[in-house]
Amino acid sequence: MTTRRQFLTTSAALPVLYNFQSTFLDADEVTKPTTQVILSFATEVADEPKDFDHIKALAEFLTKEGLIGNFHLTGDYARALKHHGRLDVVETLMSHEIGFHCNHHGAEPFMAGYLEKMNWRDGTSEWTRNELPGLRVVEELFGRRPVYYTTEFNKAPQSIFASCQAGLPTIGYLTVPTRGHGAVWYCNSFVPSCESAMGVERFFNAGLKPEAEGHYQEKEKYYRIKFDRFAEKLKGQKNTLIRAFQHSYKTYAVFPFEHPKPNIYREDDLYYEEHPHYLDLLPKAKYEKGFDLFKRIIKYYAERAAFTSFSEYRRGFRDNQGQWLSLRELDEVCALLSNRLDAYVSDTLSVSPAEAFGMLVRVLRVYHEKGALPEKVFMRNLIGPTSPIPDKPEQGDVHSAELLKSLRLIDRAIDNEQSIPSSIKIAGKTVGPGQFLNGLRSLYLATRKKRSPQTLTLSGSNLPVIANEPFFTEKTLTKDRYPEGFEGRRICQMCRFQSWSWKPALNL
Ligand SMILES: [Zn+2]
């Protein structure tokens, strides 16, 4: 006997139910779903032909359903598609959003490794040298530039900044805090919220054991409940985004792997050379059962949310090109900074602490050189310090005249580096950027009131309050797949410094 629940979850019954509901919703103009879903696929297993077929099947299914998928390809994946003549896969992907994952995904060089060792400038140049050939090959294959970038399993801010400079200013996945906003700006890049994220990828028991009775029903229930909980949590919130993602090999191969995965970060070409076999493909029937389950889950989500692409989602937010601020607006930013070192947010304006620093340097420099504050100030998009902030900064007072005199060179360095300084030598003292910002703020506010203080106190914290979030407080960055002994302490330190660049993205 078929129970009602079984009826609802059989693959034959659901498409009918789905079509019926879609028509019903369209006809009656029931409120549009407010929940949004970005469905993204790591498109990276370039050494397994089954992967090409799977990616193609995914893209075809989504196209048929009128849904958009986001596929971030590695350079090697694009090369392998060319190598195997899989124009058919490229064509099915054309109607979806294309992103860039990385060039080699695990082959030499080890991105986190060189970024850890190099200074900011060399690290970002090295990233450019290693990664742009991969971006180029994806661009070449699709005849259009990928529009988002998903880092190769690391969170180094150098890669975020360098990708933004290279014309990929949207980040596919990063767990930087968003404080309930739908997205934030970090290192000048747009980062959609990953606070409600779920993998739609593990459909099977571990190994090749047959699934227990009711296994697929249970899985389906789990994926529905998880989604419903996210949707419930996001109801009426600023952030309405659910992130669903998939690593393809988890859907067609035995996972966890039963053979050791080949050692990554090797020097050879991973994909055309022989390397130990590690992916065991699932039997066809089992794979298809999982794929059917995936389709039902996606249809369930599609009835309750709008699927979107990274670029479409980004269009729902105010842009972050530099903008002019009136002094009245700068006053408000300073009022917040008098309270705490944090990003300033109103309905129409979001200013990172680094950007506030840049504006105050500029207005006070103009004041020093022209004898009057300008009427407006241009907010440059700046990032945080890119070298260590002094461990034990000195405290104390400086003469206002001395601070004003220092601004021309600081302003010029900001323009050159697009970042604020990590330390400032003034009146024989070395202070951090937070202390200096406090001096700038009090001098600016006094000048606005036509007062000229003789001395300024350079004190306070050198890190914004957001730096207390776990993403920024982590001391080490380790993963099983990283070379032994790698700790990533300097990368974590750079993340902390880049908390200066963090600010919420504003909905339009
Ligand atoms: Zn990956």
Residues whose N, C-alpha, C, O or C-beta is under 5 A from the ligand:
A	BS01	ZN	A42 E44
